[in-house]
Amino acid sequence: MSLEQKRRLVTELPGPRSQELMERKLAAVPGGVGTTMLVFAARAAGGIVVDVDGNHLIDLGSGIAVTTVGASAPRVVAAVTEQVAAFTHTCFMVTPYDGYVSVAETLNRVTPGDHDKRTVLFNSGAEAVENAVKIARAHTGKDAVVVFDHAYHGRTNLTMAMTAKNMPYKHGFGPFAPEVYRAPGSYPYRDNGLDGRAAAARAIDQIEKQIGADNLAACVIEPIQGEGGFIEPAEGFLPALAAWCRANGVVFVADEVQTGFARTGDMFACDREKVIPDLIVTAKGIAGGLPLSAVTGRAEIMEAPHAGGLGGTYGGNPLACAAALAAIETIEADGLVARAREIEAAVISRLRRLQVEDNRLGDVRGRGAMLAVELVRAGTAEPDPRLARDVARYAHQRGVIVLTCGTYGNVLRFLPPLSISDDLLDDAFDVLAAAFGEIR
């Protein structure tokens, strides 16, 4: 890589140039758009982000799971450069182009199941989730949608209704779209030993009593919940839920916006238990940093909307399509599914050693390069959001980009690019170990 893959601080963080830019940001951008870091990026590649003051930061966030193949991945850069020289936009609904079709063919191939599929492209995860609901309603002729505790599906009106967490996503922004219902999921750390099948039975019982399958168009679930706290359901939960949906004419929608494209050590998180969704929603890691999302699903469901009922001006933009093809090629050619599992082994080992030494690390969980630690008050299961904030701040000041999440705000999440080196991972988790040693 042209960019040195090493953490290096040349100023205090934020540096003077970042401080100047932050003053401009505060004067030009509304405060509702927050930032995790107080530094401004100038360059990024592999596992390093360089700020405008020349500081090299270790990236454990990947732009919230977007730059899975690494920022500025060579194949992505080359493909986008070639495409931008050819044309930047015609609108697929006006003058179509082969990049869109190629992405659809590729997604039909790599997503779970070997049934006949169709794919439609959009811009963002939330937009794709909304369209999955539209497609399910058109197919079933029913209105209701079930989502789950701790879910996050986006910031549009419908997806805010589908999202569980009030602050900062929903507070003051209602009223929300109707016919959205919430069921209990599976949260092994807080479910008192409830196994996956029992958790699914609990959810199904509530769905049948409060909504009824005859009224239910879709069940929408993240196979591993993202913003809710990187909650991986107990084994058996997803297969049981999918089986109930199939038996009752309900469209099972897997929201793999954050989990997709090798992030969890499988191409898709559903693959681990061989769950085949009716519709799968993808975004984030799909295009190496360019805005693109998709709904892929069973042909008979995807063909339900009338002509002109799906689409959008920028959906499947040619630059994003070129990037997606290059990103997926990179995942397959460079063995990044296997690399995600190597990252899991290295990081989980470090976190479990820390957990033995510090009982404030209540739960260590996750798969692949989608990993987390839930922080609690010492000797209890009581969430400790202050500790999560303090550890993240400590890491930020020392040049490690770390994100928090969770319904209770007490989870540190780790989403390194799959191109990150072992040396960078070791350095980053040395910093985190030091944080737990110093913060009380």
N, C-alpha and C positions, 0 to 999 in steps of 0.2 A: 504494500500500500504506500501511496505517496505521503500519507500522513503518519508521523511517528506514533506508534501505539504504546504510549506511556503517559501516565498521569504526571503532570508538571504544573506547578503554580508559580507564576512570576509576579503576581500582585495578590493582595488580599481580595477576597470575593465579597461583594462585586468590586471589580476594578473601576478606575476612573471613567473609561469609555462606556462601560455598561451603566454606570451611574448617570452619565449624561443622557444615554438613550432611554433610561427608565424615566427620567424627568420629561422627555419628549412623549413617551408612551402615556404617562399620566395626564398630559395636556391634550392628547389627541384621541385616546382610546378610552371608552367607558370603563369604570371600575369593575363592572360585572364580568369583564374578561380578566381573570386572574392569571398569575403565572406561578409555577412551582419554584423556579429558580429566578434569582435577581440578575443573572448574567445573560448577555445576548450572544447568540451563536454567530460565528463567522464561517466556519468550515466544520465538516463532519465526515468521518469515514471509519468503517469497521466499528470498533467499540469506543471511539474517542470523539468527543465534541470539543472544538476549539472556540473559545469565546473571543470577543472583539479586542480584548486586552492581551491575548496570546496564551491564556491559561488552557491547559489540556485537561479535560474532565472525562472520567470514566462513565460510560453511558449504561446504566442499569434500567433504563426506561424505554428505549427505542421509540421515542415519540408516542408513548402509550401503545406499544406492540405493533407499530407500523413498519419500522425499518428492520424487519426480521432478518433480511438478507444482508443487513448492514447499510448504513447511510452511504450514498454515492456508490452503490455496488457497480462494478465495472460493466457487467452485461446490461444493467438498467440504464446507466449513463449512455452507453453506446446506442442502445435501441431508441431511447428518447431523442438523442441528438440526430439520428437518421430520420426519425419521423417528423421532428419539428422543421427540418429542412424541406420535407415533402409537402406537408400541410398540417395546420394546427386544429382545424375544425371544419366540418361541413354539416354536422348534425346527422346522425345515423338515420333519423326518421325522414330526412330530406334526400340526401345523397349518401347511401350506405358505403361502407368500406370493409375490407377483409379483416382488419385487426379485430373488430368487434366480433365477427363470426369466429375467428380463431380463438379468442378468449372464451366464448361460449362453448366451443367444441372442447377446449382444454378443461374447463370446469366440469362439463358433462362427464369427462373421462376420469378426473381425479377425485371427485366428491364421492361419498359413500354409496355403494350399490351399483349394480350393472344393468339396471332397468333403463328404459327409454327416458331421456331427460331433455329439458329445455332450460335455457338460461337467459335472463334479462339483466342488463347492466344499469347501474345508477351511480350516484356520486358519493354517498355517505352511508354509514351503517344504519343510521336512523331512517333514512329514506328507503333503504332496502327492507328494513323491518316493516315499515308502513305498507310497502307494496306486497310483502308476503301476506300480511293480513288481508289486503284487498283481494289477492289471488285466492286465498282460502275462503273468503266470503263469497266470491263469485262461483267457486267450485261447489260449495256446500249449500248455498242459499240460506245460510244461517249467519247470525250476527255476533254472538258472544265470543270473547277471547279470554283464555285463562293464562295468567302469568304467575310468578312465584315470589314468595318472600325473598328479600335481598336482591331482587332482579334489577338490572340496569339495561335499558334498551334504547336510550337516546334522549334528545332534548326538544324534539318537536312536540306538538300538542298531543298526538296519539301516543307517542313513545314516552312522554312524561307520564301519561296515565298508566302506562305499562311498567314504568320504573318505580321501585319501591321506596327509595330514599327521598325524604322530603328536602332537606338542606344538603347542598345548594340547588338541587335540580328542579324542585317543584314549588317551593314556598313562594306564594304571591303571584303565581302564574296561571292559576285556574280561571274559569272552570275547565275541566279536562274532558276528553272524548268519552262518551258513554260506552256501556257494554264491555267493560274491561273488569275482570274479576281476579282476585288473588288467592292462591292456595299455598299451603305450607310445603316447603321443599324438603331437602335432606341436608342437614348441617352436622356432620358427624361429631365435631368437637362440642357441640351444644345440644345434641339430641339424646343424651343419656343412654347411649348404647343402642338406639333404634337402628335396625339394619335397613338396607336399601329397599327390600320388598315391603317391609312394614311401613316405611316412610311413604312409599308409593301408594300403599293401601289407604293410609291416612289422607293423602292428597285426593285420591280418587273418590273416597267417601264424601269429602267436602264438596267436590265438584258435582257429584251426582245429586247431593242433597240441595245445594244452593243454586245450581244452574241447570243441570240436566244435559245429557249428551245430545238430546234432540234440538237444543238451542245453541250448541257450541260449535263454532266454525273451526277454531284453532286452539291448540295448546302450544305456547311459545316459551322455550326455555334455553338458557345458556348451559351447555354441557358441563362447563366449569364456570361458576358465576364470577364475573370480573370485578366491577366496582363494588359489588356487595361484599367482597373480601376474599376472592380467589377460593371460593368454597367448592370443593369437589364432592359431589354426592356420593353416598355409600354405594358400593357395588350392588348392582341389581335394580337400583332406583330408575335409571333411564330406560332400560329394557322393559320393565314392567309398565311404565307410563306409556311408552311407545306402543306396546301390545294392546293396552286398553284403548288408545286412540284408534288403532287399526280396527279393532273389534266394534267400535262405536261410530265409525264414520266421521271422526274428528281429524283434522289435518295436524300432524305432528311437525312442528317447525323448530329446527335447531338454529339458535342464534350463535353462530360461530364467528362473529365479528372479531372478537379478541383471541379466540382459541385456535383459529384456523391457520393453515399453511405452515405446518411443522412446529408451531409454537409449543405444543404440549408433548412432543416426542412421538407423535403420529401426524400424518398429514392433516387430519381433523380429529378433534377430541372424541367425536362419536365412534371413531374407529376402534378405540380401546376395548369397548364392549360389543363391537359389531352392531351398533345401533344404526339403522338406515332411516333417516328422516324422510318425510314426504317432501318437505322443502328445507333447504339449508341456506342461511343468510351469511354472506361473507363480505369483508371489507378490510380495513387496517392493513394487515400484512400482504394483501393481494397484489400490490403494485409498487413495492419498494419505496414508498413515500409519496406517490402521486394519488390524487383522490379518485377512488373507484370502489364500487360495491356491486354486489350481485345477489340475485335470488336464483337458485338452481333447484329444479324439482321434477317430480314425475310428470311426464308429458301430458297425461290426461288432466292433471290439476293445472299445470301452467297454461294450457290452451283454453281454460275456462273464460278468462276475460275477453270481451269483445274487441274487435280491431280498433286501435287507437286508444284503448283503455290503459295501456302501459307505455312508459317512456319518459322522456324529459329532454330538454334542449342539450344538456351537457352529458347525459348518461352515456357511458362508454366512449368518452372523449378519446380520439386517436392516440394522443400522447400517453394517456393512462393505460390504454390497451397495449401499446408497445411495451410499457414498463411492466405490466402484469405478465406478459408472455416471457419477458426476460427474467423476472423474479421467480416465476415457477420453474423455468429452465435452471436457474441457479440452485434452487432448492433440490431439484432432482439430480443435477449433474454433480453438485458438490457434497452430496450426502448430508444435507442439513437436518433431516429427520433424526439420523443417528447422532449428529452433533448435539441436538437438543437433549438427547438422553445422556450424553456425556456431561453436559452442563448440569443437568439434574443431579447426577451422581456427585459431582464436585461440590455443588452449592448445598445440597441437602446434608452432606457429610459435615460441612462447616457449621451449618445452622444447628444440627443435632448436638455437636460438641458444645456450642454455645448454650444450648438448652440445658445440658447436663450441669453446666456451671452457674446458670442464672434461671431461676424459676419464674422470672417475668416473661420468658418466652413460652407462652402457654401452648401453642400449637404450631408445628412446622408442617407445611403441606404444599401440594402442587405437583405438577408434572412437567417434564421437559424444561423449557426455559420460561415457564409461567409458575413462579414459586413465591411463597409468602410465609411470613411468621406473624402469628396473632399475639399481641402483647397484652398482658394482664397485670393486675396488681399482685405483688409477690405472695405466693401461697394461695391464691384464689383463682377463680375464673372470671373475675370482674374486669371488664374492658378498661384499658389504660390508654386513652387517646393522647394524653400529654406525653407519655413516654415515646409513642410513635412519632409525634411531632418533633420532640427533642432529638431523637436519634437521627431522623431525617435531616434536621437542621445541621447537626454536627457533621454528617456526611457531606452535605452541600458545601459547607464552609471549607471542607478539605478536598473538594474536587471530585465527589462521587454523586452522580445523579440518581436519587432514590425517590420512589413514589410511595404515597400512602393510599389506603382505600379502606373499605369496610363500612357496613351500616353504622358501626360504633366509632369509626375513625381510628381504630387501634391496630390496623394491619399494615405492615411494611410489605410492599410487593416488588418483585424483581423480574424484570422483563429484558434481559440483555439481548442484543442482537446475536444471532447464531454464529456470526463471524468473529465474535469476541475471542481474544486469546486467553489461555489459561493463566498467563501472568497477570493480565488485567483483572481477571476474576479474583485471583489470590490477593492482589493489592486492594481491591474494593472491599473484600470481606475482612481483611486486616483492619481497615478503617472502621468498619461496622463493629468488629469485636472491641476495638478501642473505645467506641462510643458507649457500648454497654458497660465497659469497665469504668468509665468516668461519670456517667449519668446515673444519678440516684434519685 
